[in-house]
């Protein structure tokens, strides 16, 4: 079974869950409740590390309970890399559908060409954008990066729809961001997403990483062409950009002969 099949199954299950959970709460089943900003599963509190960091930065108070709520997300990031982005984020799922539709309609993907200098340029842009968000928040005292967190907005809007029967203006932000995907290939995930950028800070080189495990690679470049992050999976699988989506592993023709490109733990 291809990794993409497993990944799409996880994405679909996540999308269904963000609607099922509010329904459970309406029926007074509260074992699990919340959104991607903050969620309770039994006695365990799980929160978006970026949302928690902004809250503590704005209040200038370090809350031990809030810190405890980010232990699980950060531990998963350290162990499995950015699987949140490609395996569970509903916005990422929608961008893949946009790409699928563009291919079916014969539209250009407008994907940037890979170059060795691209990852460092993209990193500078991403972190400057994140820093600007922190500076604005520090000045006005509002967690502005939460206002443009696509997965957070999608999950919170699902809750509002189920519980109250309407949506708020925040959903328009997601539609605008998604609409622009028609003209700029995966631009949000590659360059702007504050959640993905912040989580990437906890990437650990000893965690799950795409790696070339043999010298018999034919160097066909199929993995580079398939990579949605526009990196070289053979040499940059451990970079902050890699989402561990596995598209490069699925497409690698050498893997049909022997393991060449695969997920490994150092």
FIBAMI-954833 format. One line per 4 residues: their letters; for each residue y, x, z of N, C-alpha, C, O. Coordinates in steps of 0.05 Angstrom, whole numbers, padded with zeros to 5 digits. Atoms other than C-alpha are relative to their C-alpha. Layout:
<recs>
a = Y,X,Z,Y,X,Z,Y,X,Z,Y,X,Z ~ ...
</recs>
This chain:
<recs>
xxxx = -00024,00017,00000,00000,00000,00000,00025,00017,00000,00027,00037,00015 ~ -00025,-00016,00001,00069,00026,-00018,00017,-00003,00025,00016,-00024,00038 ~ -00018,00001,-00023,00119,00043,00036,00020,-00022,-00004,00027,-00036,00015 ~ -00020,00020,00006,00169,-00003,00002,-00010,-00028,00007,00005,-00044,00017
xxxx = 00012,00026,-00006,00122,-00062,00011,00001,-00005,00031,00008,-00026,00040 ~ -00001,00002,-00029,00116,-00048,00086,00029,-00003,00010,00034,-00019,00028 ~ -00028,00001,-00008,00191,-00038,00091,00012,-00027,-00005,00026,-00038,00011 ~ -00011,00027,00006,00208,-00103,00056,-00012,-00021,00018,00001,-00041,00025
xxxx = 00012,00019,-00019,00159,-00139,00102,00015,00001,00027,00020,-00019,00039 ~ -00015,-00003,-00025,00196,-00110,00163,00028,-00012,-00003,00038,-00025,00016 ~ -00027,00011,00005,00263,-00129,00132,00000,-00031,00000,00017,-00044,00013 ~ 00002,00029,00001,00241,-00200,00118,-00005,-00012,00028,00006,-00032,00035
xxxx = 00006,00009,-00027,00212,-00208,00188,00025,00001,00017,00030,-00017,00034 ~ -00025,-00002,-00015,00278,-00184,00217,00020,-00021,-00007,00032,-00033,00011 ~ -00019,00021,00009,00319,-00232,00175,-00009,-00027,00011,00008,-00043,00019 ~ 00011,00026,-00011,00274,-00290,00197,00006,-00001,00030,00013,-00022,00040
xxxx = -00003,-00001,-00029,00279,-00268,00269,00028,-00006,00010,00032,-00019,00030 ~ -00028,00005,-00009,00355,-00271,00272,00007,-00030,-00001,00027,-00038,00011 ~ -00003,00029,00000,00349,-00346,00257,-00019,-00013,00020,-00011,-00033,00033 ~ 00019,00011,-00018,00287,-00359,00298,00009,00003,00030,00005,-00016,00046
xxxx = -00008,-00004,-00028,00315,-00329,00362,00021,-00020,00010,00017,-00031,00032 ~ -00018,00021,-00009,00375,-00377,00366,-00014,-00027,00003,-00008,-00042,00021 ~ 00014,00025,-00002,00328,-00435,00353,-00016,-00001,00026,-00017,-00021,00039 ~ 00014,-00001,-00025,00285,-00412,00411,00018,-00005,00024,00011,-00019,00043
xxxx = -00020,00004,-00022,00347,-00410,00455,00008,-00029,00002,00012,-00040,00024 ~ -00007,00028,00001,00366,-00480,00433,-00022,-00017,00014,-00017,-00036,00028 ~ 00023,00014,-00012,00296,-00502,00455,-00005,00011,00029,-00026,00005,00041 ~ 00001,-00010,-00028,00310,-00466,00522,-00023,00020,00004,-00035,00021,00026
xxxx = 00019,-00023,-00003,00263,-00408,00509,00017,00025,-00001,00028,00033,-00022 ~ -00019,-00022,-00003,00302,-00348,00533,-00013,00028,00004,00000,00046,00014 ~ 00012,-00027,-00004,00251,-00291,00534,00015,00021,-00017,00018,00044,-00009 ~ -00016,-00018,00017,00291,-00261,00477,00025,-00015,-00008,00024,-00038,-00017
xxxx = -00025,00013,00007,00364,-00276,00464,00021,00022,-00008,00019,00045,00001 ~ -00021,-00018,00008,00426,-00245,00433,00002,00005,-00029,-00010,-00009,-00045 ~ -00004,-00008,00028,00448,-00212,00368,-00004,00030,-00002,-00012,00043,00017 ~ 00003,-00029,00003,00447,-00142,00339,00021,00016,00015,00019,00040,00017
xxxx = -00019,-00014,-00017,00508,-00126,00381,-00012,00005,00028,-00010,00027,00039 ~ 00013,-00002,-00026,00469,-00139,00445,-00022,-00020,00002,-00018,-00044,-00005 ~ 00024,00018,-00001,00400,-00168,00457,-00015,00005,00026,-00018,00028,00035 ~ 00018,-00002,-00023,00356,-00182,00517,-00028,-00008,-00008,-00032,-00030,-00019
xxxx = 00028,00006,00004,00281,-00179,00511,-00014,00002,00027,-00019,00023,00037 ~ 00009,00000,-00027,00252,-00201,00577,00021,00011,00018,00044,00002,00019 ~ -00019,-00013,-00018,00285,-00156,00629,00014,00024,-00013,00030,00037,00000 ~ -00011,-00023,00013,00302,-00103,00578,00025,-00007,-00016,00024,-00025,-00033
xxxx = -00025,00005,00015,00374,-00101,00552,00002,00022,-00021,-00001,00046,-00016 ~ -00003,-00019,00022,00384,-00069,00484,00026,-00006,-00014,00032,-00029,-00021 ~ -00027,00004,00012,00453,-00058,00454,00005,00020,-00022,-00007,00042,-00022 ~ -00009,-00018,00022,00484,-00027,00392,00015,00023,00013,00036,00019,00026
xxxx = -00014,-00023,-00012,00503,00044,00414,00029,00003,-00007,00046,00011,00009 ~ -00028,-00001,00009,00567,00041,00373,00017,-00020,00015,00039,-00014,00024 ~ -00015,00020,-00015,00588,-00024,00407,00004,00008,00029,00026,00003,00040 ~ -00002,-00009,-00028,00574,00005,00476,00020,00023,00002,00036,00023,00021
xxxx = -00019,-00023,-00001,00612,00069,00461,00029,-00010,-00003,00046,-00001,00012 ~ -00027,00011,00004,00672,00030,00436,00010,-00015,00025,00033,-00012,00034 ~ -00007,00015,-00024,00671,-00015,00497,00008,00019,00023,00028,00014,00037 ~ -00006,-00019,-00021,00669,00044,00545,00026,00016,-00006,00041,00022,00012
xxxx = -00023,-00015,00008,00722,00081,00506,00025,-00017,00004,00046,-00007,00013 ~ -00023,00018,-00003,00768,00020,00506,00007,-00005,00029,00030,-00006,00037 ~ -00004,00006,-00028,00758,00006,00580,00004,00025,00017,00014,00024,00040 ~ -00001,-00025,-00014,00755,00079,00599,-00017,00000,00026,-00010,00013,00046
xxxx = 00019,00002,-00023,00698,00061,00646,-00028,00005,-00010,-00037,-00007,-00030 ~ 00028,-00005,00007,00628,00089,00642,-00018,-00018,00017,-00019,-00015,00041 ~ 00017,00020,-00013,00580,00033,00659,-00029,00008,-00003,-00039,00010,-00025 ~ 00027,-00009,00001,00510,00054,00678,-00019,-00020,-00013,-00038,-00012,-00026
xxxx = 00017,00020,00012,00480,-00012,00657,00003,-00001,-00030,-00016,-00005,-00045 ~ -00004,-00001,00028,00512,-00007,00589,-00013,00025,-00012,-00024,00023,-00034 ~ 00014,-00024,00010,00486,00064,00581,-00030,-00004,-00001,-00043,00005,-00020 ~ 00029,00006,00000,00416,00040,00599,-00008,-00016,-00024,-00030,-00014,-00034
xxxx = 00006,00018,00023,00420,-00011,00543,-00003,00014,-00026,-00013,00003,-00046 ~ 00002,-00014,00025,00425,00042,00490,-00023,00020,00000,-00027,00034,-00020 ~ 00022,-00019,-00002,00365,00083,00513,-00021,-00005,-00021,-00029,00014,-00035 ~ 00021,00006,00019,00315,00047,00469,00009,00005,-00029,-00005,00019,-00044
xxxx = -00009,-00005,00028,00357,00048,00404,00002,00030,-00006,-00005,00040,-00027 ~ -00004,-00029,00005,00374,00122,00413,-00027,00014,00000,-00031,00033,-00016 ~ 00027,-00012,-00001,00302,00140,00431,-00014,-00004,-00026,-00027,00014,-00037 ~ 00012,00006,00026,00278,00106,00367,00013,00017,-00022,-00001,00026,-00040
xxxx = -00014,-00016,00019,00331,00143,00328,-00010,00029,00001,-00015,00041,-00020 ~ 00009,-00028,-00003,00309,00210,00356,-00028,00003,-00010,-00035,00024,-00022 ~ 00028,-00002,00008,00236,00195,00344,-00005,-00006,-00029,-00021,00008,-00042 ~ 00007,00009,00027,00237,00159,00277,00022,00003,-00020,00019,-00005,-00043
xxxx = -00022,-00003,00019,00304,00176,00246,00014,-00026,-00005,00012,-00045,00011 ~ -00017,00024,00006,00348,00124,00212,-00016,-00023,-00012,-00008,-00035,-00032 ~ 00016,00022,00010,00293,00073,00203,00013,-00027,00004,00008,-00046,-00011 ~ -00015,00025,-00004,00340,00020,00230,00013,-00008,-00026,00012,-00032,-00035
xxxx = -00015,00006,00024,00381,00025,00167,-00017,-00011,-00023,-00010,-00032,-00034 ~ 00016,00008,00024,00327,00019,00114,-00023,-00019,00006,-00033,-00033,-00012 ~ 00023,00017,-00007,00272,-00019,00152,00008,-00026,00013,-00007,-00046,00011 ~ -00007,00024,-00015,00310,-00070,00193,00027,-00012,-00005,00031,-00036,00000
xxxx = -00027,00011,00004,00383,-00077,00175,00001,-00021,-00022,-00007,-00016,-00044 ~ -00001,00021,00020,00394,-00143,00139,00019,00006,-00023,00014,-00003,-00046 ~ -00019,-00007,00022,00453,-00116,00100,-00013,00018,-00021,-00010,00014,-00045 ~ 00014,-00018,00018,00411,-00060,00071,-00019,-00016,-00018,-00022,-00010,-00042
xxxx = 00019,00017,00014,00360,-00113,00050,00015,-00015,-00023,00005,-00016,-00045 ~ -00017,00014,00020,00416,-00151,00013,00009,00019,-00022,00010,00011,-00046 ~ -00009,-00019,00020,00440,-00088,-00022,-00023,00006,-00020,-00018,00011,-00044 ~ 00023,-00005,00017,00370,-00077,-00049,-00003,-00023,-00020,-00011,-00019,-00043
xxxx = 00002,00023,00018,00371,-00148,-00078,00022,00002,-00021,00018,-00006,-00044 ~ -00022,-00003,00019,00439,-00134,-00110,-00009,00020,-00022,-00004,00016,-00045 ~ 00009,-00021,00019,00409,-00071,-00142,-00022,-00012,-00018,-00022,-00007,-00042 ~ 00021,00013,00016,00348,-00111,-00165,00011,-00018,-00021,00003,-00018,-00044
xxxx = -00013,00018,00019,00392,-00164,-00197,00015,00014,-00022,00015,00006,-00045 ~ -00015,-00016,00020,00435,-00112,-00232,-00019,00011,-00021,-00013,00012,-00044 ~ 00019,-00011,00018,00373,-00081,-00262,-00011,-00022,-00019,-00014,-00018,-00043 ~ 00011,00023,00016,00346,-00149,-00285,00021,-00009,-00021,00014,-00018,-00043
xxxx = -00022,00009,00017,00414,-00166,-00316,00009,00022,-00020,00026,00018,-00037 ~ -00007,-00022,00018,00418,-00098,-00351,00027,00012,00007,00039,00025,-00011 ~ -00026,-00011,-00008,00481,-00078,-00312,-00004,00029,00009,-00026,00036,00019 ~ 00001,-00028,-00009,00496,-00005,-00297,-00001,00001,00030,00014,-00013,00044
xxxx = 00002,-00003,-00029,00477,00018,-00227,00025,00015,00010,00033,00012,00033 ~ -00023,-00017,-00008,00537,00066,-00226,-00007,00019,00023,00009,00024,00041 ~ 00009,-00019,-00021,00497,00113,-00182,00012,00027,-00005,00010,00038,-00027 ~ -00012,-00027,00003,00532,00180,-00169,-00022,00020,-00007,-00045,00017,00001
xxxx = 00019,-00021,00007,00498,00241,-00198,-00003,00019,00024,00016,00024,00039 ~ 00005,-00018,-00023,00466,00287,-00146,00011,00028,-00006,00009,00038,-00028 ~ -00008,-00029,00001,00497,00355,-00132,-00004,00011,00028,-00004,-00004,00047 ~ 00005,-00012,-00025,00484,00404,-00077,00024,-00003,00019,00021,-00003,00044
xxxx = -00024,00003,-00017,00555,00394,-00052,00005,-00029,00009,00020,-00034,00027 ~ -00006,00028,-00006,00551,00318,-00049,-00005,-00007,00030,00013,-00020,00042 ~ 00004,00008,-00028,00519,00310,00021,00022,00008,00019,00029,-00007,00037 ~ -00021,-00009,-00019,00572,00352,00056,00026,-00016,-00005,00040,-00022,00014
xxxx = -00024,00016,00006,00628,00314,00020,-00003,-00028,00011,00016,-00038,00023 ~ 00005,00027,-00010,00597,00247,00038,00002,00000,00031,00012,-00019,00043 ~ -00001,-00002,-00030,00589,00270,00111,00029,00001,00010,00036,-00013,00029 ~ -00028,-00002,-00008,00662,00289,00116,00014,-00027,-00002,00028,-00035,00016
xxxx = -00012,00026,00004,00683,00222,00088,-00009,-00020,00022,00007,-00034,00034 ~ 00011,00019,-00019,00637,00182,00133,00011,00004,00029,00018,-00015,00042 ~ -00008,-00006,-00027,00657,00217,00197,00030,-00002,00004,00040,-00009,00025 ~ -00029,00005,-00001,00731,00215,00181,00006,-00030,00003,00023,-00038,00018
xxxx = -00003,00029,-00001,00725,00140,00170,-00007,-00010,00029,00007,-00026,00040 ~ 00009,00008,-00027,00688,00133,00237,00021,00009,00020,00028,-00007,00038 ~ -00020,-00010,-00019,00740,00176,00273,00026,-00017,-00002,00038,-00023,00019 ~ -00024,00017,00003,00797,00134,00244,-00004,-00026,00015,00014,-00037,00028
xxxx = 00007,00025,-00014,00762,00072,00271,00003,00003,00030,00013,-00014,00044 ~ -00002,-00005,-00029,00758,00103,00341,00030,00003,00008,00038,-00007,00029 ~ -00029,-00004,-00006,00832,00124,00338,00015,-00027,00000,00031,-00032,00018 ~ -00013,00026,00001,00854,00054,00318,-00008,-00016,00024,00009,-00030,00036
xxxx = 00009,00015,-00024,00812,00024,00373,00013,00010,00025,00020,-00006,00043 ~ -00012,-00011,-00024,00841,00072,00424,00029,-00009,00002,00040,-00011,00025 ~ -00029,00008,00000,00912,00051,00404,00003,-00030,00006,00020,-00037,00023 ~ -00004,00029,-00003,00903,-00025,00400,-00019,-00012,00021,-00015,-00035,00029
xxxx = 00019,00010,-00021,00845,-00032,00450,-00019,-00020,-00010,-00031,-00035,00006 ~ 00019,00019,00011,00803,-00073,00402,-00022,00016,-00015,-00016,00033,-00031 ~ 00022,-00014,00013,00733,-00050,00379,-00001,-00007,-00030,-00019,-00022,-00038 ~ -00003,00008,00028,00753,-00053,00305,-00026,00005,-00016,-00031,-00009,-00036
xxxx = 00024,-00006,00016,00688,-00022,00281,-00021,-00022,00003,-00038,-00025,-00015 ~ 00018,00023,-00002,00650,-00081,00308,00007,-00022,-00020,-00011,-00037,-00029 ~ -00010,00021,00018,00692,-00126,00263,-00010,00004,-00028,-00009,-00014,-00044 ~ 00010,-00005,00027,00663,-00092,00202,-00029,00010,00001,-00039,00022,-00018
xxxx = 00028,-00006,-00002,00592,-00082,00227,-00016,-00021,-00014,-00021,-00043,-00003 ~ 00014,00020,00016,00553,-00118,00173,-00025,-00012,00014,-00028,-00036,00014 ~ 00023,00012,-00013,00487,-00125,00211,00007,-00017,00025,-00005,-00037,00030 ~ -00010,00015,-00023,00524,-00148,00273,00011,-00027,-00007,00006,-00047,00005
xxxx = -00013,00025,00010,00564,-00200,00234,-00022,-00019,-00009,-00021,-00043,-00003 ~ 00021,00017,00011,00502,-00226,00198,-00016,-00013,00023,-00021,-00037,00022 ~ 00016,00011,-00022,00462,-00235,00263,00016,-00019,00017,00006,-00040,00025 ~ -00016,00018,-00016,00520,-00266,00301,00006,-00026,-00015,00008,-00047,-00003
xxxx = -00004,00024,00016,00534,-00314,00243,-00025,-00018,-00001,-00023,-00042,-00002 ~ 00025,00015,-00001,00461,-00334,00243,-00001,-00016,00026,-00010,-00040,00026 ~ -00001,00014,-00026,00468,-00352,00317,00019,-00023,00000,00013,-00045,00009 ~ -00021,00021,00001,00532,-00391,00305,-00009,-00024,-00018,-00005,-00047,-00010
xxxx = 00010,00021,00018,00500,-00430,00247,-00020,-00018,00014,-00019,-00042,00013 ~ 00022,00014,-00013,00439,-00449,00287,00010,-00017,00024,00002,-00040,00027 ~ -00009,00014,-00024,00475,-00467,00351,00022,-00020,-00004,00024,-00040,00010 ~ -00024,00016,00002,00539,-00497,00326,00004,-00013,-00028,00020,-00031,-00031
xxxx = -00001,00013,00026,00528,-00514,00252,00023,00008,-00018,00029,-00006,-00037 ~ -00021,-00009,00018,00585,-00474,00221,00000,00031,00001,-00014,00043,00016 ~ -00003,-00029,00001,00605,-00402,00203,00029,00006,00005,00046,-00012,00002 ~ -00028,-00008,-00004,00668,-00363,00218,00009,00019,-00022,-00006,00025,-00040
xxxx = -00011,-00017,00022,00714,-00320,00175,-00013,00027,-00002,-00011,00040,-00023 ~ 00013,-00026,00000,00674,-00258,00194,-00020,00002,-00023,-00024,00024,-00035 ~ 00020,-00001,00021,00621,-00277,00143,00013,00007,-00027,00000,00019,-00044 ~ -00014,-00007,00025,00673,-00270,00088,00002,00031,-00003,00001,00041,-00025
xxxx = -00001,-00029,00001,00678,-00196,00106,-00026,00011,-00012,-00025,00029,-00029 ~ 00026,-00009,00011,00604,-00187,00091,-00002,-00006,-00029,-00011,00010,-00045 ~ 00001,00008,00028,00610,-00225,00026,00017,00019,-00018,00010,00026,-00040 ~ -00017,-00018,00015,00668,-00181,00003,-00013,00028,-00003,-00013,00039,-00024
xxxx = 00013,-00026,00001,00632,-00117,00022,-00024,00000,-00019,-00028,00018,-00035 ~ 00024,00002,00017,00569,-00141,-00013,00008,-00004,-00030,-00005,00007,-00047 ~ -00010,00004,00027,00608,-00164,-00075,00007,00027,-00013,00002,00032,-00037 ~ -00008,-00025,00011,00636,-00094,-00083,-00024,00018,-00007,-00021,00038,-00022
xxxx = 00024,-00015,00007,00565,-00067,-00086,-00007,-00003,-00030,-00021,00014,-00041 ~ 00005,00004,00029,00564,-00094,-00157,00013,00022,-00016,00005,00029,-00038 ~ -00016,-00020,00015,00614,-00040,-00177,-00003,00029,00011,00003,00048,-00003 ~ 00003,-00026,-00013,00600,00017,-00128,-00027,00003,00013,-00032,-00011,00033
xxxx = 00028,-00002,-00009,00528,00038,-00117,-00003,00007,00029,00006,00029,00038 ~ 00006,-00004,-00028,00507,00031,-00044,00023,00014,00015,00018,00029,00034 ~ -00023,-00014,-00011,00577,00052,-00025,00003,-00004,00030,00011,00015,00045 ~ -00005,00006,-00028,00578,00018,00043,-00019,00017,00018,-00010,00029,00037
xxxx = 00019,-00015,-00015,00514,00050,00069,00004,00030,-00002,00000,00045,00017 ~ -00004,-00028,00004,00530,00117,00039,00025,00012,00013,00025,00034,00023 ~ -00026,-00011,-00007,00602,00124,00059,00015,-00013,00023,00032,-00001,00035 ~ -00017,00015,-00019,00629,00071,00106,-00014,-00010,00025,-00002,-00011,00046
xxxx = 00012,00015,-00022,00578,00037,00151,00003,00015,00027,-00009,00037,00030 ~ -00005,-00014,-00025,00601,00055,00222,-00025,00002,00017,-00029,00021,00032 ~ 00024,00000,-00016,00535,00036,00254,-00019,00022,-00009,-00030,00037,00007 ~ 00018,-00021,00011,00493,00081,00208,00011,00028,00005,-00004,00046,00012
xxxx = -00012,-00026,-00005,00542,00138,00215,-00003,00009,00029,-00010,00031,00035 ~ 00002,-00007,-00029,00543,00135,00291,-00029,00005,00008,-00034,00024,00022 ~ 00028,-00005,-00007,00467,00129,00296,-00010,00027,-00011,-00027,00040,00001 ~ 00009,-00025,00012,00459,00189,00250,00006,00024,00018,-00007,00045,00015
xxxx = -00006,-00022,-00019,00490,00232,00305,-00024,00007,00018,-00025,00029,00028 ~ 00023,-00005,-00017,00425,00225,00343,-00025,00007,-00015,-00047,00008,-00004 ~ 00023,-00009,00016,00381,00248,00286,-00011,00026,00012,00004,00044,00018 ~ 00013,-00024,-00011,00331,00299,00311,-00019,00013,-00021,-00035,-00001,-00033
xxxx = 00015,-00014,00021,00300,00351,00265,-00030,00000,00006,-00047,00004,-00011 ~ 00028,00001,-00007,00234,00344,00304,-00012,-00028,-00002,-00036,-00032,00001 ~ 00010,00027,00003,00230,00269,00292,-00012,-00004,-00028,-00016,00015,-00042 ~ 00012,00006,00026,00201,00234,00232,00019,00007,-00023,00042,-00002,-00023
xxxx = -00017,-00010,00021,00227,00267,00169,-00016,00001,-00026,-00040,00007,-00026 ~ 00012,-00004,00027,00213,00267,00094,-00001,00030,-00005,00019,00044,-00003 ~ 00002,-00028,00004,00186,00335,00077,-00020,00007,-00022,-00040,-00007,-00026 ~ 00019,-00010,00020,00154,00372,00019,-00020,00018,00014,-00012,00038,00027
xxxx = 00020,-00014,-00016,00089,00397,00048,-00018,00019,-00016,-00037,00030,-00005 ~ 00016,-00019,00016,00061,00438,-00010,00018,00014,-00020,00039,00004,-00028 ~ -00015,-00015,00020,00085,00490,-00059,-00007,-00007,-00029,00004,00004,-00048 ~ 00009,00007,00027,00050,00457,-00118,00017,-00022,-00012,00009,-00033,-00033
xxxx = -00018,00020,00011,00107,00408,-00129,00008,00007,-00028,00015,00030,-00035 ~ -00007,-00004,00028,00121,00399,-00203,00030,00001,-00005,00039,00008,-00027 ~ -00029,00000,00002,00196,00395,-00190,00010,-00018,-00022,00029,-00011,-00036 ~ -00008,00018,00021,00202,00335,-00235,00026,-00014,00006,00040,-00024,-00012
xxxx = -00026,00012,-00008,00262,00308,-00196,-00001,-00030,00003,00020,-00043,00007 ~ 00002,00029,-00003,00235,00237,-00191,00010,-00009,00027,00022,-00030,00029 ~ -00009,00007,-00027,00249,00236,-00116,00030,-00001,00002,00041,-00018,00016 ~ -00030,-00001,-00001,00322,00255,-00126,00011,-00025,-00014,00030,-00037,-00005
xxxx = -00010,00023,00015,00331,00200,-00178,-00004,-00026,00015,00012,-00045,00013 ~ 00006,00025,-00015,00299,00148,-00132,00015,-00002,00026,00017,-00024,00037 ~ -00012,00001,-00027,00337,00167,-00069,00026,-00016,00000,00045,-00009,-00014 ~ -00025,00017,-00002,00389,00113,-00051,00023,00014,00015,00046,00006,00012
xxxx = -00021,-00015,-00014,00426,00163,-00007,00012,00022,-00016,00030,00036,-00007 ~ -00009,-00021,00019,00437,00210,-00066,-00002,00028,00013,00017,00043,00014 ~ 00006,-00027,-00010,00405,00271,-00033,-00026,00010,-00013,-00039,-00005,-00027 ~ 00024,-00011,00010,00348,00317,-00050,-00021,-00001,00022,-00021,00015,00041
xxxx = 00019,00004,-00021,00289,00293,-00008,-00018,00025,00005,-00028,00028,00028 ~ 00017,-00024,-00003,00251,00359,-00020,00013,00020,00020,-00002,00034,00034 ~ -00014,-00020,-00017,00304,00399,00018,00018,-00012,00020,00026,00001,00039 ~ -00020,00013,-00017,00349,00348,00052,-00011,-00025,00014,00005,-00042,00023
xxxx = 00012,00024,-00013,00300,00298,00081,00007,-00002,00030,00006,-00023,00042 ~ -00007,00001,-00028,00322,00318,00151,00030,-00002,00004,00040,00000,00027 ~ -00029,00002,-00002,00396,00308,00136,00008,-00026,00013,-00008,-00044,00017 ~ -00010,00024,-00013,00440,00257,00170,00002,-00024,-00019,00005,-00047,-00010
xxxx = -00003,00021,00020,00442,00217,00105,-00026,-00015,-00005,-00026,-00038,-00012 ~ 00026,00012,00007,00367,00203,00098,-00006,-00024,00018,-00003,-00022,00042 ~ 00007,00025,-00015,00347,00132,00118,-00029,-00003,00006,-00038,-00023,00018 ~ 00029,00002,-00003,00273,00147,00118,-00011,-00026,-00013,-00029,-00039,-00002
xxxx = 00009,00024,00014,00264,00090,00068,-00027,00004,-00014,-00042,-00015,-00017 ~ 00026,-00006,00012,00205,00125,00035,-00001,-00004,-00030,-00022,-00001,-00042 ~ 00000,00004,00029,00226,00109,-00037,-00008,00025,-00015,-00022,00024,-00035 ~ 00006,-00026,00013,00220,00183,-00055,-00030,00005,00002,-00042,00017,-00017
xxxx = 00029,-00004,-00003,00149,00185,-00028,-00016,-00018,-00018,-00036,-00010,-00031 ~ 00014,00019,00017,00128,00123,-00066,00002,00009,-00030,-00018,00006,-00044 ~ -00004,-00007,00028,00156,00150,-00132,-00012,00026,-00008,-00016,00031,-00032 ~ 00010,-00028,00006,00129,00221,-00127,-00026,-00001,-00015,-00046,-00010,-00003
xxxx = 00025,00000,00015,00077,00230,-00182,-00021,00020,00010,-00045,00016,00007 ~ 00018,-00021,-00011,00048,00292,-00148,-00016,-00011,00024,-00038,00000,00029 ~ 00015,00012,-00023,00027,00249,-00088,-00026,-00013,-00009,-00044,-00017,00008 ~ 00025,00012,00010,-00026,00218,-00133,-00022,00020,-00001,-00046,00013,-00001
xxxx = 00020,-00021,00002,-00061,00285,-00137,-00006,00011,00028,-00029,00015,00036 ~ 00003,-00010,-00027,-00049,00311,-00067,00027,-00005,00015,00048,-00007,00002 ~ -00024,00004,-00016,00001,00301,-00010,00021,00022,-00006,00016,00045,-00003 ~ -00021,-00020,00007,00066,00333,-00033,00026,-00006,00015,00038,00011,00027
xxxx = -00024,00009,-00014,00123,00292,-00005,-00009,-00022,00019,-00021,-00042,00010 ~ 00010,00020,-00019,00110,00253,00059,00017,00001,00025,00033,00018,00030 ~ -00013,00000,-00027,00135,00233,00128,-00016,00018,00018,-00041,00017,00019 ~ 00014,-00018,-00019,00119,00286,00179,00017,00002,00026,00040,-00005,00026
xx = -00013,-00007,-00025,00136,00304,00251,-00004,00030,00004,-00026,00040,00002 ~ 00003,-00028,-00005,00151,00376,00266,-00010,00005,00029,-00013,00028,00037
</recs>
